[in-house]
Amino acid sequence: MRTVRTVILITLIALPVLAEPGDPVRLFREPDGSPGKIHRLGLEDKKLHLMDGFFYNENYFFIAITDEGYYGYVNLLVSNTGLEEHQPALSFTIVTPDRERLVTDMDYSASDLQSAKDHFELRIKDNYFKETDQGHKLSIGHDDMGMELDFKNEVQGFVLGDGKAVFGSSGEKFFYINYPGPRPVVSGHFIVKGEKVPVKGWGYIDHSLSNSNPADFQEVWHNIKFHSGDYTVLVSSFTTPEKYERDFSFGVITDDEKVLCSFTDVRVKEENVKTDPESGKPYPAKVRYELAGDDCSASAEIDTSQITEKFDVLAKLDKRWYGRPVKAAINAFIAKPWYYRAVAPVTFKLNVHGEKTETTGKAFNEIIYTN
């Protein structure tokens, strides 16, 4: 049954989507159509937005970066593209200081998913993600590999405008995102090969939702997560097919207490681009980010030449007998999605309400090819 649904998904992705050049893209608006403002998250923003439709996908993403050189990240996904509607899955990765990459994927039944009604808490069997008085708590995995983490918010969770990037004139196709943890202090432990590894560092949480075929409006993602003692800068940007009038972009600057500025004018420039021999994708040795707003701006250039993670997004299909032919079909006729991460020191030049400053820290840079 899963194989049948997967083949249907492949067929739908492969179908051409008719649209006029210059199809509109609307980013993060208020109900009256004006540019979005920063809003605190309410309970309904944090909870699952369960929807019908084959392409419904909702994701909670977490990352924890330790002072000792470990980092780990989690995708908690609920989707209609599996065996059942609203089927949950967990995927988490722990990367050791010597860059060993340890990945765990866990699939569940829709009946394993539980969501509280009067507060924010999600449970998938013995795994849970919930709100606490100070932020959020995450408990996932098992005796050999897992995470027990507390995310203490320094900056309150927020959404920009209605949280939506809307693609096309009909208004039906959208990508939604909010930020439950833009700048948390993280503590707890990873479980690595049966051993507890203490976690002390910083992190990030976002919550996203899409109701449409992502291959229709996403091409190449650039994301950067930057943290210093004084500031956080978060950027997410992806190119869109030529039929759309603009790309998707979002950026935000916070201090250690609040959001200072938000941006939908984000420009990403790749430099010293070479072809990666394994994936065949063009990969830059440097990426420049520029954010522009009415009274704020930011810029930085990050060295991405030292790749800390590189992998085939569809590699886990190789683990299942029915997945191998599915992957071969996708690779041959549709796409070869790949993921890259570089971790490097960086200096951000900031202009916040007329005050110019520079801040240095560690940045996590992602480049994701969806096709």
C-alpha positions as CSV (number, residue, x, y, z in Angstrom):
1,M,0.0,0.0,0.0
2,R,2.8,2.4,0.9
3,T,4.5,1.5,-2.5
4,V,1.3,2.4,-4.4
5,R,1.0,5.7,-2.6
6,T,4.6,6.5,-3.3
7,V,4.2,5.7,-7.0
8,I,1.2,8.1,-7.1
9,L,3.3,10.7,-5.4
10,I,6.0,10.3,-8.0
11,T,3.5,10.6,-10.8
12,L,2.0,13.7,-9.4
13,I,5.3,15.4,-8.9
14,A,6.3,14.5,-12.5
15,L,3.2,16.1,-14.0
16,P,3.8,19.6,-15.4
17,V,2.2,22.5,-13.6
18,L,0.7,25.1,-15.8
19,A,1.2,28.7,-14.8
20,E,1.8,32.0,-16.4
21,P,5.2,33.7,-16.0
22,G,5.2,36.1,-13.1
23,D,2.8,34.2,-10.9
24,P,2.6,36.1,-7.7
25,V,4.3,35.2,-4.4
26,R,2.9,36.7,-1.2
27,L,5.1,36.6,1.9
28,F,3.9,36.9,5.5
29,R,1.0,39.4,5.3
30,E,-1.4,40.7,7.8
31,P,-5.2,40.1,7.3
32,D,-5.5,43.5,5.6
33,G,-2.7,42.7,3.2
34,S,-0.1,44.9,4.8
35,P,3.4,43.6,5.5
36,G,3.6,41.2,8.4
37,K,4.5,42.2,11.9
38,I,6.0,40.0,14.7
39,H,3.3,38.3,16.8
40,R,3.7,36.1,19.9
41,L,2.7,32.5,19.4
42,G,-0.6,31.3,20.8
43,L,-1.6,27.7,21.5
44,E,-3.3,27.3,18.1
45,D,-0.1,28.4,16.3
46,K,2.0,25.8,18.1
47,K,-0.4,22.8,17.7
48,L,-0.7,20.6,14.7
49,H,-2.7,22.0,11.8
50,L,-4.0,18.6,10.6
51,M,-5.3,18.8,7.0
52,D,-6.7,16.6,4.3
53,G,-4.9,16.3,0.9
54,F,-2.2,14.1,-0.3
55,F,0.6,16.7,-0.1
56,Y,-0.1,17.7,3.5
57,N,3.3,17.7,5.4
58,E,3.9,19.3,8.9
59,N,7.2,19.4,10.6
60,Y,8.8,20.4,13.9
61,F,12.5,20.9,13.5
62,F,15.0,21.2,16.4
63,I,18.8,21.6,16.5
64,A,21.1,21.6,19.6
65,I,24.7,22.7,19.3
66,T,27.0,21.8,22.2
67,D,30.0,23.7,23.5
68,E,31.9,20.4,23.3
69,G,31.5,20.1,19.5
70,Y,28.5,17.7,19.2
71,Y,25.4,18.8,17.5
72,G,22.1,17.0,16.9
73,Y,18.9,17.8,15.1
74,V,15.4,16.3,14.8
75,N,12.5,16.3,12.3
76,L,9.2,15.4,13.8
77,L,6.9,14.9,10.8
78,V,3.2,14.3,10.3
79,S,2.2,13.6,6.7
80,N,-0.4,12.2,4.4
81,T,2.1,10.9,1.9
82,G,2.7,7.6,3.7
83,L,0.6,4.5,4.3
84,E,-2.0,6.5,6.4
85,E,-3.3,10.0,6.7
86,H,-1.7,12.0,9.5
87,Q,1.0,9.4,9.9
88,P,3.9,10.5,12.2
89,A,7.6,9.8,11.8
90,L,10.7,10.8,13.7
91,S,14.2,11.3,12.2
92,F,17.1,12.4,14.2
93,T,20.8,12.8,13.6
94,I,23.7,13.2,16.1
95,V,27.1,14.4,14.7
96,T,30.1,13.8,16.9
97,P,33.1,16.2,17.2
98,D,35.1,14.0,14.7
99,R,32.1,14.3,12.3
100,E,30.8,10.8,12.6
101,R,27.1,11.1,11.5
102,L,24.6,8.8,13.4
103,V,21.1,8.7,11.9
104,T,17.9,7.1,13.3
105,D,14.6,7.0,11.4
106,M,11.5,5.8,13.1
107,D,8.1,5.3,11.4
108,Y,4.8,5.0,13.3
109,S,1.1,4.5,12.8
110,A,-1.4,7.4,12.9
111,S,-2.8,5.8,16.0
112,D,0.5,6.3,17.8
113,L,0.1,10.1,17.6
114,Q,-1.5,12.0,20.5
115,S,-1.9,15.7,20.9
116,A,-3.1,17.6,24.0
117,K,-6.0,19.9,23.7
118,D,-5.5,22.5,26.5
119,H,-1.8,22.9,26.2
120,F,1.0,22.1,23.7
121,E,2.2,18.6,23.9
122,L,2.8,16.0,21.2
123,R,3.4,12.3,21.9
124,I,4.4,9.5,19.5
125,K,4.4,6.4,21.6
126,D,7.2,7.0,24.2
127,N,8.6,10.1,22.4
128,Y,7.3,13.5,23.3
129,F,7.7,17.2,22.6
130,K,6.0,19.6,24.9
131,E,5.9,23.2,26.2
132,T,7.3,24.0,29.6
133,D,7.3,27.1,31.8
134,Q,10.6,28.2,30.3
135,G,10.5,26.8,26.8
136,H,10.2,23.2,25.5
137,K,11.3,19.7,26.4
138,L,12.1,17.0,23.9
139,S,12.5,13.3,24.6
140,I,13.0,10.9,21.7
141,G,14.8,7.7,20.9
142,H,15.8,4.6,22.8
143,D,18.6,3.1,24.9
144,D,21.2,3.1,22.1
145,M,20.4,6.5,20.4
146,G,18.3,9.3,21.6
147,M,17.9,12.8,23.0
148,E,16.7,14.3,26.3
149,L,16.8,18.0,25.9
150,D,15.5,21.2,27.5
151,F,15.2,24.3,25.4
152,K,15.0,27.4,27.6
153,N,13.8,30.4,25.5
154,E,15.8,33.6,25.7
155,V,13.6,35.0,23.0
156,Q,9.8,34.2,22.9
157,G,8.4,32.2,20.0
158,F,6.9,34.3,17.2
159,V,5.3,34.3,13.8
160,L,5.7,36.9,11.1
161,G,2.3,38.1,9.9
162,D,0.0,35.2,9.0
163,G,3.1,32.9,8.8
164,K,2.4,32.1,5.1
165,A,4.2,32.2,1.9
166,V,1.5,31.9,-0.7
167,F,2.4,30.8,-4.3
168,G,0.1,31.7,-7.2
169,S,-2.9,33.9,-7.7
170,S,-5.4,31.4,-6.4
171,G,-4.0,31.7,-2.8
172,E,-4.5,27.9,-2.3
173,K,-0.8,26.8,-2.4
174,F,1.2,27.8,0.7
175,F,4.2,27.2,2.9
176,Y,3.7,28.2,6.5
177,I,6.3,28.6,9.2
178,N,6.6,29.9,12.8
179,Y,9.4,29.9,15.4
180,P,8.7,28.4,18.8
181,G,12.4,28.6,19.7
182,P,14.4,31.3,17.8
183,R,17.2,31.5,20.5
184,P,17.0,28.9,23.3
185,V,19.7,27.8,25.7
186,V,19.9,24.0,25.5
187,S,20.7,21.5,28.2
188,G,20.2,17.8,28.8
189,H,22.0,14.9,27.1
190,F,22.3,12.9,23.9
191,I,22.4,9.2,24.0
192,V,25.2,8.0,21.7
193,K,25.7,4.3,21.3
194,G,24.3,3.7,24.7
195,E,26.3,6.3,26.5
196,K,25.0,9.6,27.8
197,V,26.7,12.7,26.4
198,P,26.0,15.9,28.4
199,V,24.5,18.8,26.3
200,K,25.2,22.4,27.1
201,G,24.9,25.0,24.3
202,W,22.4,26.8,22.1
203,G,19.7,25.7,19.7
204,Y,16.7,26.5,17.5
205,I,13.2,25.3,16.8
206,D,10.8,25.9,13.9
207,H,7.4,24.6,13.0
208,S,6.4,24.4,9.3
209,L,3.5,23.2,7.2
210,S,2.9,22.8,3.4
211,N,-0.2,21.8,1.7
212,S,1.2,21.4,-1.9
213,N,3.7,19.5,-3.9
214,P,7.0,21.2,-2.8
215,A,8.7,20.4,-6.1
216,D,6.3,22.9,-7.7
217,F,7.6,26.0,-5.8
218,Q,11.0,25.0,-4.2
219,E,14.3,24.7,-6.0
220,V,17.5,25.4,-3.9
221,W,17.4,26.3,-0.2
222,H,20.0,28.4,1.6
223,N,19.6,28.6,5.4
224,I,21.9,30.1,8.0
225,K,21.6,29.9,11.8
226,F,24.0,32.3,13.6
227,H,24.5,32.7,17.3
228,S,26.7,35.0,19.4
229,G,26.5,36.2,22.9
230,D,24.6,39.3,21.9
231,Y,22.7,38.5,18.7
232,T,21.0,35.8,16.7
233,V,20.5,36.0,12.9
234,L,18.3,33.4,11.2
235,V,17.8,33.3,7.4
236,S,15.8,30.9,5.2
237,S,15.7,31.4,1.5
238,F,14.8,29.2,-1.5
239,T,14.7,29.9,-5.2
240,T,11.5,29.3,-7.0
241,P,10.8,28.2,-10.6
242,E,10.8,30.9,-13.3
243,K,7.1,31.0,-13.4
244,Y,7.0,32.9,-10.1
245,E,7.7,36.6,-9.7
246,R,10.1,36.2,-6.8
247,D,11.9,33.8,-4.5
248,F,11.0,32.9,-1.0
249,S,13.1,34.7,1.7
250,F,12.9,35.4,5.4
251,G,15.4,36.7,7.9
252,V,15.3,37.9,11.5
253,I,17.7,39.5,14.0
254,T,17.3,39.1,17.7
255,D,19.3,40.3,20.7
256,D,19.3,38.1,23.8
257,E,15.8,39.2,24.8
258,K,13.6,40.0,21.7
259,V,13.2,40.2,18.0
260,L,14.8,43.4,16.7
261,C,14.1,43.2,12.9
262,S,12.6,40.9,10.4
263,F,13.2,40.8,6.6
264,T,11.6,39.5,3.4
265,D,14.3,41.1,1.3
266,V,17.1,38.5,1.5
267,R,19.8,38.1,-1.2
268,V,22.0,35.1,-1.4
269,K,25.1,35.0,-3.6
270,E,27.3,31.9,-4.1
271,E,31.0,32.4,-4.9
272,N,33.8,30.1,-6.0
273,V,31.3,27.5,-7.2
274,K,32.5,24.1,-8.3
275,T,30.7,20.9,-9.1
276,D,30.6,18.3,-6.3
277,P,31.8,15.1,-7.8
278,E,29.5,12.8,-5.8
279,S,26.2,14.5,-6.3
280,G,26.9,16.4,-9.5
281,K,25.5,19.6,-7.9
282,P,27.2,23.0,-8.1
283,Y,28.6,23.8,-4.6
284,P,30.0,27.1,-3.5
285,A,33.1,27.6,-1.3
286,K,31.6,30.9,-0.1
287,V,28.1,32.2,0.4
288,R,27.2,35.8,1.0
289,Y,24.0,36.8,2.7
290,E,22.5,40.3,2.6
291,L,19.3,41.3,4.4
292,A,17.6,44.7,3.8
293,G,14.8,46.3,5.7
294,D,13.3,49.8,6.3
295,D,15.6,50.6,9.2
296,C,17.7,47.5,9.6
297,S,20.2,45.5,7.5
298,A,22.7,42.8,7.9
299,S,25.4,41.1,5.8
300,A,27.9,38.2,6.1
301,E,30.1,36.0,4.1
302,I,30.6,32.4,5.3
303,D,33.2,29.9,4.2
304,T,31.3,26.8,3.2
305,S,34.3,24.9,1.8
306,Q,34.6,22.6,4.8
307,I,31.5,20.4,4.5
308,T,30.5,18.8,7.8
309,E,27.6,16.8,6.4
310,K,26.8,15.8,2.8
311,F,24.2,13.2,1.9
312,D,21.6,12.0,-0.6
313,V,18.2,13.0,0.8
314,L,16.6,9.9,-0.6
315,A,19.3,7.5,0.7
316,K,17.0,6.0,3.3
317,L,14.9,4.5,0.5
318,D,17.9,2.2,-0.2
319,K,17.1,0.5,3.1
320,R,13.8,-0.9,2.0
321,W,13.2,-3.4,-0.8
322,Y,10.4,-1.4,-2.3
323,G,12.3,1.9,-1.8
324,R,15.2,1.1,-4.2
325,P,13.1,1.0,-7.4
326,V,11.2,4.1,-6.2
327,K,14.4,6.0,-5.7
328,A,15.8,4.9,-9.1
329,A,12.6,6.2,-10.7
330,I,12.8,9.6,-8.9
331,N,16.5,10.0,-9.7
332,A,16.0,9.1,-13.4
333,F,12.9,11.1,-14.2
334,I,12.4,13.8,-11.5
335,A,15.2,14.9,-9.1
336,K,18.3,14.0,-7.2
337,P,17.8,16.0,-3.9
338,W,21.0,16.5,-1.9
339,Y,21.8,18.2,1.4
340,Y,25.0,20.0,2.5
341,R,26.0,21.6,5.8
342,A,29.0,23.7,6.7
343,V,29.8,24.9,10.2
344,A,32.2,27.8,10.4
345,P,32.9,31.0,12.3
346,V,31.5,34.2,10.7
347,T,31.2,37.9,11.3
348,F,27.8,39.6,10.8
349,K,27.8,43.3,10.1
350,L,24.5,44.7,11.5
351,N,22.7,48.0,11.2
352,V,19.9,47.9,13.7
353,H,17.8,51.1,13.9
354,G,20.8,53.2,12.9
355,E,23.3,51.6,15.3
356,K,26.1,49.8,13.4
357,T,27.9,46.9,14.9
358,E,29.8,43.7,14.1
359,T,29.3,40.4,15.9
360,T,31.1,37.1,15.6
361,G,30.1,33.6,16.4
362,K,29.5,30.2,14.9
363,A,27.1,29.7,12.0
364,F,25.4,26.6,10.6
365,N,24.9,26.9,6.9
366,E,22.7,24.6,4.9
367,I,22.3,24.2,1.1
368,I,19.5,21.9,0.1
369,Y,18.8,20.9,-3.5
370,T,15.3,19.8,-3.9
371,N,15.7,18.8,-7.6
